[in-house]
Amino acid sequence: MGRGRKAKMGRRQTVKIERRQRRRERKEKIARKFMIGPKEIKEKHALLATKYYETLIESEGFDVTAAPFRFSAVRKHYCDDGCPDLVILYARMGLHRYNFLQGKKLQLSCVKKYTKPSVSHINNYCITLEAEDPDMCGSPQTFQTEVSEARFRKFDLQCRIARLLGETNKTITGVFKHLDKDSKVLEFPQENPFVVEDGTNRFRLLKDSELQDNDWIRLYLELAVATTNKKIGRYTHSLTSLKILKVAMESSQGLCDFDAVFYIRYEDSCEARVGKDVHRVAIVRRILDKQSELLNLFGHNQSINKSASIETCSSSAQD
């Protein structure tokens, strides 16, 4: 890179820093006026703050007014000019929970808006979207869902709300027991789950028709990849390079089991994300609590080279 280009980039960075500093100083000046200004200004500030939190509580986080203080606890984002990939994935996760419990086939039409904490790497997303049923004629329906991240750059998600606008959400009580860290540790089994007959009957290899009829399996893979490669701000790498090869599941009740583990073998041709290590496997566990209707999805993805059972089986096949 030439010196001229470096100098130009340096000046741009300096301008950005100065602009950010001026905005910060303006906000601090306004905040001081509220705190040490006349009594009328303080009372107005208190009323605006009360209205802000009342709106936030009444809407369950799905709508907020403009914050009268320096940093708003929750900020609203409109998706008229596009929407971050993660928000779209989380919207689809909420629809999946609703379809799973209600036996519906709602599909995402578009995301209208969402709210999330202003300053946090681990976010709670309240998403308002439009959904439609492909088997039914009619205009799209407004839908609300809430998805929470448990850890930064980890596939550990929880969906607490998934409903059509106007429906009442099921009250969540203390009956639900939060999952501890040990229960979220998923290791690749010693037996190869992708072998049709492994002698244990522990795993079941899914058919191609089942993969086509249940698009949420693809959603699980995309969530596993996107969350673990998340950047501060938004996810940038495309997910179109993911190609599912085989899917095995560990469950006693089939695809509709509330507690099931999925092993998804796939290829990822995005070099910026995985380098040359394109052959990978995602391990996803789904736990849906019947009483609270809380949906938990967690797991991770790893190189097949780290999966000893697959590597050993592949070597034996070559011999």
N, C-alpha and C positions, 0 to 999 in steps of 0.2 A: 504494500500500500504506500503511495507517494506521500511526501511530506505535506503537500497542499491539501490532499484529501483528509489526512489526519488532522490538520489544523482546522479544516472546515467542520469535521465531526466534533472536534473539541469545542469550537464556538457554539455549535448547536446544543451540546450538552450543557454548556455554561448558561445559555439563554433559558433552557428548560429549568435548570436549578434556580435561576433568579426569578423566573415566573412563578415557580412553586413557592418560593420564599415570600414573594409579594402576596400571593393568595393566603398563605398562612398568617401573615401579619394583619391582613384585612379582617380575617376571621377572629383573630385575637382582639383586635380593636373593637369589633362589634360585641364580642363576649364581655369585654371590660365595661362597655357602656351599659349592658344589661345588669351587670353585677354592682356597679358603683353609681349608676345613673339615678335619675329621679324615681320617685316611688311609682309613678304611673307606668314607667317603662318596665320596672321590675314586675308589676302586677300583670302587664300585658304578656311579658315573657313567661310568667307562671301559667297563665291561661293557655297559651300556645303549647307549652310543654305538656299540660294536662290533656289537651285535645289530642296531641300526638300519641301519647301512650294509651288513651282511651280507644282511639281508632285502631291502634295496633292490637290491643287485647280483644276488642269486639270482632275484628276480622280474622282473629286467630293467626295473625301475621301475614295475611294475604293482601293487605292494603295499608298504606301509611300516608299521612299528610307530610308536608314539608317540615323538617325539623327546625325549631327556632334556635338551637344551640350549635356549638362549633362542630361537633361530630354527631351525626344521626346514628342511633343504635342499629337501625335497619333502614336499608335504602331500596327504593323501588326502581326496577328497570323495565322499560318497554321494549318489545321485540319487533317493532315496525321495520327496522332496517337489518333484521337478522338476529340470530340467537346463538349463544355459545353452545358448542357440541355437548358439553356436560349437562347443560340444562335440558336439552332435547332428550338425552338419555334418561335423565331423572324423571322427566314427564312420561316417557314410555314405561318406566318402572312403576310409576303410580297407576297407570292404566292397566298394567299387567296384574298388579295386586287386585284391582277392582274386577277385572275379567275372571281372575282365578277364583275369587270368592263368590261372584254373582253369576258366573256362567255366561258372561257376555262376550262380545267380540269388538269392543270399541277400539278404534285406531286413532292415532294422533293426526289431527288436521293441521294445527299450527299452535305455537305458543304465543300467547298474547302479552303476558307480563310475568315477572317474578320478583320476589323480594329475598334479600339475604343480608347478613350482617355486613356493616361497612368495612370494618377492619378485622379480618380473621382469615386464617388459612384453612381452618376447619369450619365449614359453612353448613347452615340450615336453610334449605331452599323451599320457599312456598310458591308454587307455580300455578298460574291460572292459564288454562289452555282450552282449545276447542277440539272436540273428538266427535267421530261419527262411526256409525255401524254400517259396514259395507253391505250387509244383508237387508237393511231397512232404508227406505226413502225418507228424506226429510233434511232439514237444516242441521248443521253441526250443533252439538250441545256443549255448554260451558262446563268445564271440569276443573276441580281443584285437587292438588296433591302436595304433600309435604315429604321431602326426603332429607335425611340428616346424614352427614359424614361423621364417623367416629374418630378417624385418624387421617392425618395429611399424607397424601400419596400412598394410601393403603386402600385396598378394596374391602371396605367395611361400612355398609350402608343400612339404613333403617327407614322404612316408609310407615309413617304414623297415620296419615290422612290420605284417602283416595275416594273421592265422592263427586257426584254431579252437583252442580250449584243448586242450593236449596235443600239438599238432603242433610240430615243431621248425622254427625259423625258419632260412632260408637264411643261411649265414655271409657277411657282407659283408666283402670284402677290399679291398685298395688298388687293385683294378682300376678301380673306378668313379672317374671324374674329376669333381670338383665343378664346377658351372657357375659361370663368372665373371660379373661384373656386365654386361659387354657382351653376352653371349649372352642375358641376360634382358631386354634392351631391345626392346620390341615397339612398332612404329609402325604406324599405319593405312596401308595401301598406297595408292599413287596411283590404281590401278584400283579401281573400285567392286566389292567382292566379292559384292554382293547382286544384280548384274545377271546374268541367266541366260547370256547370250552376250556376253562382253566381248572376244572375239577372241583371248584368251591361253590359255584352258583351264587357267588357274592355280587357279581356285577352282571349288568345286562347291556348289550350293545344295541344302540338305537338304530332303527331302520331309516333309510333315506326319506321315506314317506313321513315318518314321525318328525324328522327335522324340518321338512317343508310345512307340515301342519302346525308346528309349534315354533313360531318365529321368536318367542321369548328365549329360546336357547341361544340364538345369535345375540340377543340383547345381553344375556349373562356374559358372553365372551367380550362384547364391546365394553361393558361396564368394568370387567376385570382388567382390561388393557388400558382404558382411558383413565381410570382413577389412579392406577399405579404409575402412570406417566404424566400426571397432572402438573402443569406449570402454574406459577402464581399468576392469577388473573383469569386465564382460560386455557383450555386444552387446544393444542395446535396441530398435531399430527393426524392425518386422515386415517379412518378406520376401514376404508374400502379395500385395503391391501390384505385384510384378514380373510383366510380361506379355511373353513372347517373341513377336516378330513374324516374324523371319527368322533363319536360321542358315546361314552359309557356312563351308566348311572348306578349308584349304590342306594337301593331303596327296597323296602318291603311291600310297598303299595303302588308302585308304578309312577307314571308321570304326574299324577295328581297328589302325590304324597306331600304332606305338610313339612316333613323333614327329610331331605334328600341331598345327596352329594353327586355332583356331575363332574366328569373328567372329559374335557374337550381338547382333542388333539387338533392342532391347526398350524398353518403356515402364515408367517408375517413377513412380507417382502419389503417393509418399510425399514430401510437401512439406518435412517436417522434415529429410529426407536430401538432396534435390536442389533444393529450391526450385521454381521454375517450369520448370526445365530437365528435362522429363520424357522427352524423346526421346534415347535414349542407345545406346551400343554397348560391349560388353565384348569384349576380346581375350584369349584364353586359349591358352596353349601347354602341351601335355602331352608330357613326355619320360619314358619308362619304360625304364630301363636293363635289357637282357636278362640280363646276367650277375649283377648284384647284386639285381635286381628292385626297385630304388628307383624310386618314383613321384614325379616333380616336376610340380607345377602352379603356374604363375605367369602374371602378366599385369596388366591394369588395366581400368578402365571409364572412359568419357569421354562428354562431350556430343557429339551428332551435329554440332553447330555447329563443333566442332574437327576434324571429319572432312571435309576439303576435297572428297574425291572424291564422297561422298554428297551434300553440299550442292550441288555443281556439277551433279550428275546430277538432283537434285530441281528445281533452277532451270531446267534445260533442259527437263524434262518439263512444267513449268508454262508455259513459253514456247510 
